[in-house]
């Protein structure tokens, strides 16, 4: 059990995976995921007990806390996608935890009130029920209108109820490159057109927004002839209802040759500097042999050159722990 310097016992985050994180203000919110003791039934009071709390990490104090929420949290708790806009965090899809029960619901958590609202229930509509994909807030045009009010959901694994001709559905729709846009003003899903070098069916990749209407995808498990981990970067831009894609592979951009090996289940964020282009930070994951990767890479999004960051891992031994009084 961790203790503060004043001796108070700190709340500690449980071990979990396939969870979500989003930063709003000075707080990182962590919700969902697979964890020990999780009730994986469709819906139950026990499951609601678990889904009705959210872990919050205060970036200023460095302390975790568990916060109660109210309203309607999603049932898809594993591999759900999330993204913040202003004080809200939006959650799409996810795997329920039992059988092939995937969701295509869209829920919103207001971080000021910690109240959940279901914007779209799970249903048989044009959007594939899925998990392990990605979601970002995105706009069209220059961005002079303020925060984008559209959510772009891409890729993932699940069950399709409707096949759109511009997308691929492999292994009985288990993996897809489907893309869906939800307009928060109209409350409607839009199925966009695609052009350029669209990514193949994929899951467990990273996705980040790099400008108002542009984003970047990296890595993941793809079906590109065979089911494997990839080292490719995909850039995309939304214009009206069309998403244009560009693929970057090792050797396709003039840089010093540094390029991270293929990986999936990694984590990422974007650093926005005042005088530099947005920089993708990519960390961890597993490689093509399912081995854990302990690497951190930076990718600036002007020339697309990679920098490998040296990481120093501090290991605490028994004697060091005993000196803290634990
Ligand atoms: Zn279910």
Boltz pocket constraint, residues with backbone or C-beta under 6 A from the ligand:
constraints:
  - pocket:
      binder: B
      contacts: [[A, 40], [A, 41], [A, 42], [A, 43], [A, 75], [A, 96], [A, 97], [A, 98], [A, 101]]
      max_distance: 6.0
